[in-house]
């Protein structure tokens, strides 16, 4: 779920909110719809289909539950995953939350492809991505509320950009994980009733 908090004075620098989920079946809601998750057309079909993919292999078609793009279909293709360093975190410009402890970024590069239906915003296609570490920690992508964070070779995506059928967008997402963890897989949440899709990371 993407959660936004009240803005605070920009003088404190960039403020970030990272949502960490620890359950096995994570459910994500889009920023414009609090009742549904990005999911395939049928949970029963998803449960019978392939669940594990290679990096660079597209997901099955996902169906939008967003009001503005109802019935639109798209695919998500994670292509590369890399665990960042403490230096990346120190140089990002983010205001650190001491309560979270030391963290490092995980970078996930993906291709989002609109397959059919109404035009759909990039930000409504990537909200169900989850990074899983070698120690079982799961987290959703970082959301920067004020200012901007800077990461090497990972520019912030244009989440408001709309894609029409046949169009694709390559994006990079940042996930914050505890220092000492390494990325083990990328998951695509399928809601509470179906297992997530998974792209293991080669060690």
ABEGO torsion letter per residue (X at the ends): XBBBBBBBBAAAEBBBBBBBBABABBBBBBAABAABBBBBABAAAAAABBABBBBGBBBBBBBBABAAABGBBBBBBBABBBBBBAAAAAAAGBBBBAAAEBBBBBBBBBBBBBABEBBBBAAAAAAABBBBBAAGBBBBBBBBABEBBBBBGBBBBBAABBBBBGBBBBBBBBBBBBBGBBBABBBBBAEAABBBBBBBBBX
